[in-house]
């Protein structure tokens, strides 16, 4: 999801075709969106 303030949030691990971020070793899923560290300006 891209916000009006140019922040990008990823959902999940990207293993089903969605924008995602790598899960930590102890995680099997991500319940909350995670801010992606990227400059979109």
DSSP file (Angstrom, degrees, kcal/mol; ACC not computed):
  #  RESIDUE AA STRUCTURE BP1 BP2  ACC     N-H-->O    O-->H-N    N-H-->O    O-->H-N    TCO  KAPPA ALPHA  PHI   PSI    X-CA   Y-CA   Z-CA
    1    1 A X              0   0    0      0, 0.0     8,-2.9     0, 0.0     2,-0.5   0.000 360.0 360.0 360.0 137.3    0.0    0.0    0.0
    2    2 A X  B     -A    8   0A   0      6,-0.2     6,-0.2     4,-0.0     2,-0.1  -0.946 360.0-148.3-110.6 125.2    1.3    3.5   -0.9
    3    3 A X    >   -     0   0    0      4,-2.8     3,-1.6    -2,-0.5     4,-0.0  -0.401  28.1-108.0 -88.5 167.6    0.2    6.3    1.4
    4    4 A X  T 3  S+     0   0    0      1,-0.3    -1,-0.1     2,-0.1    -2,-0.0   0.753 120.8  59.5 -63.7 -24.0   -0.4    9.9    0.4
    5    5 A X  T 3  S-     0   0    0      2,-0.1    -1,-0.3     1,-0.0    -2,-0.0   0.157 123.1-105.3 -92.3  19.4    2.8   10.8    2.3
    6    6 A X  S <  S+     0   0    0     -3,-1.6     2,-0.4     1,-0.2    34,-0.4   0.796  72.2 144.0  64.2  33.9    4.8    8.5    0.0
    7    7 A X        -     0   0    0     32,-0.1    -4,-2.8    33,-0.1     2,-0.5  -0.874  38.4-148.1-101.2 138.4    5.2    5.7    2.6
    8    8 A X  E     -AB   2  36A   0     28,-0.5    28,-3.4    -2,-0.4     2,-0.4  -0.915  11.5-168.2-111.2 126.7    5.2    2.1    1.2
    9    9 A X  E     - B   0  35A   0     -8,-2.9     2,-0.3    -2,-0.5    26,-0.2  -0.935   6.6-152.5-116.4 137.7    3.8   -0.7    3.3
   10   10 A X  E     - B   0  34A   0     24,-2.9    24,-2.7    -2,-0.4     2,-0.5  -0.823   2.5-151.9-108.3 147.6    4.2   -4.4    2.5
   11   11 A X        -     0   0    0      8,-1.4     3,-0.4    -2,-0.3    22,-0.1  -0.974  58.5 -15.8-118.0 128.8    1.8   -7.2    3.5
   12   12 A X  S    S-     0   0    0     -2,-0.5     9,-2.0    20,-0.3    22,-0.1  -0.239  94.0 -62.9  79.2-166.9    3.1  -10.7    4.0
   13   13 A X        -     0   0    0      7,-0.3     7,-0.3    17,-0.0    -1,-0.2   0.383  63.9-111.2-103.6   1.2    6.3  -12.3    2.8
   14   14 A X  S >  S+     0   0    0     -3,-0.4     3,-0.9     5,-0.3     6,-0.1   0.579  83.2 123.3  80.3   8.5    5.8  -11.9   -0.9
   15   15 A X  T 3  S+     0   0    0      1,-0.2     4,-0.1     2,-0.1    -3,-0.1   0.524  72.1  48.3 -83.1  -4.1    5.5  -15.7   -1.3
   16   16 A X  T 3  S-     0   0    0      2,-0.1    -1,-0.2     3,-0.0     3,-0.1   0.034 128.3 -87.4-122.1  25.0    2.0  -15.4   -3.0
   17   17 A X  S <  S+     0   0    0     -3,-0.9     2,-0.1     1,-0.3    -2,-0.1   0.341  92.0 119.6  90.9  -7.3    2.9  -12.7   -5.5
   18   18 A X  S    S-     0   0    0      1,-0.1     2,-0.4    -7,-0.1    -1,-0.3  -0.461  79.3 -88.4 -86.3 162.3    2.2   -9.7   -3.3
   19   19 A X        +     0   0    0     -2,-0.1    -8,-1.4   -10,-0.1    -5,-0.3  -0.574  69.1 156.6 -64.6 126.7    4.7   -7.1   -2.3
   20   20 A X        -     0   0    0     -2,-0.4     2,-0.3    -7,-0.3    -7,-0.3  -0.898  38.7-126.8-147.8 174.8    6.3   -8.5    0.8
   21   21 A X        -     0   0    0     -9,-2.0     2,-0.0    -2,-0.3    15,-0.0  -0.919  42.7 -86.9-126.7 154.6    9.2   -8.5    3.1
   22   22 A X        -     0   0    0     -2,-0.3     2,-0.2     1,-0.1    -8,-0.1  -0.331  43.7-127.9 -62.7 135.9   11.3  -11.4    4.4
   23   23 A X        -     0   0    0    -10,-0.1    -1,-0.1     1,-0.1     2,-0.1  -0.528  23.2-109.5 -81.1 151.2   10.0  -13.0    7.5
   24   24 A X    >   -     0   0    0     -2,-0.2     3,-2.0     1,-0.1    -1,-0.1  -0.365  38.3 -98.7 -73.2 162.3   12.2  -13.6   10.5
   25   25 A X  T 3  S+     0   0    0      1,-0.3    -1,-0.1    -2,-0.1    -2,-0.1   0.804 123.4  46.0 -55.0 -34.5   13.3  -17.1   11.3
   26   26 A X  T 3  S+     0   0    0      2,-0.0     2,-0.4     0, 0.0    -1,-0.3   0.463  96.4  93.2 -90.6  -1.0   10.6  -17.5   14.0
   27   27 A X    <   +     0   0    0     -3,-2.0     3,-0.1     1,-0.1    -4,-0.1  -0.736  40.3 176.0 -97.0 140.1    7.8  -16.1   11.9
   28   28 A X  S    S+     0   0    0      1,-0.4     2,-0.3    -2,-0.4    -1,-0.1   0.553  76.8   0.7-109.4 -17.2    5.4  -18.1    9.8
   29   29 A X        -     0   0    0    -17,-0.1     2,-0.5   -16,-0.0    -1,-0.4  -0.969  68.0-118.7-158.9 167.5    3.3  -15.1    8.7
   30   30 A X        -     0   0    0     -2,-0.3   -18,-0.2     1,-0.1     4,-0.1  -0.970  17.3-172.8-117.9 120.6    3.0  -11.3    9.2
   31   31 A X  S    S+     0   0    0     -2,-0.5     2,-0.3   -20,-0.1    -1,-0.1   0.681  70.4  45.5 -85.0 -19.4   -0.2  -10.0   10.9
   32   32 A X  S    S-     0   0    0    -20,-0.0   -20,-0.3   -22,-0.0   -22,-0.1  -0.920  91.6 -99.5-126.3 149.8    0.5   -6.3   10.4
   33   33 A X        -     0   0    0     -2,-0.3     2,-0.4   -22,-0.1   -22,-0.2  -0.331  37.4-141.6 -62.7 149.3    1.7   -4.3    7.4
   34   34 A X  E     -B   10   0A   0    -24,-2.7   -24,-2.9   -22,-0.1     2,-0.2  -0.958  13.9-118.1-119.6 133.0    5.4   -3.4    7.5
   35   35 A X  E     -B    9   0A   0     -2,-0.4     2,-0.5   -26,-0.2   -26,-0.2  -0.490  26.8-138.5 -66.9 129.3    6.9   -0.1    6.4
   36   36 A X  E     -B    8   0A   0    -28,-3.4     2,-1.4    -2,-0.2   -28,-0.5  -0.807  12.9-129.8 -92.7 126.9    9.3   -0.6    3.5
   37   37 A X        +     0   0    0     -2,-0.5     2,-0.3   -30,-0.1   -30,-0.0  -0.613  60.4 125.3 -80.3  91.9   12.5    1.5    3.8
   38   38 A X        -     0   0    0     -2,-1.4     2,-0.8   -30,-0.1   -30,-0.2  -0.993  60.1-124.6-149.7 141.9   12.6    3.1    0.4
   39   39 A X        +     0   0    0     -2,-0.3   -32,-0.1     1,-0.1   -33,-0.1  -0.809  30.0 170.1 -91.6 112.7   12.8    6.7   -0.8
   40   40 A X              0   0    0     -2,-0.8    -1,-0.1   -34,-0.4   -33,-0.1   0.315 360.0 360.0-103.7   6.4    9.9    7.4   -3.2
   41   41 A X              0   0    0    -35,-0.1    -1,-0.2     0, 0.0    -2,-0.0   0.456 360.0 360.0 -89.1 360.0   10.4   11.1   -3.4
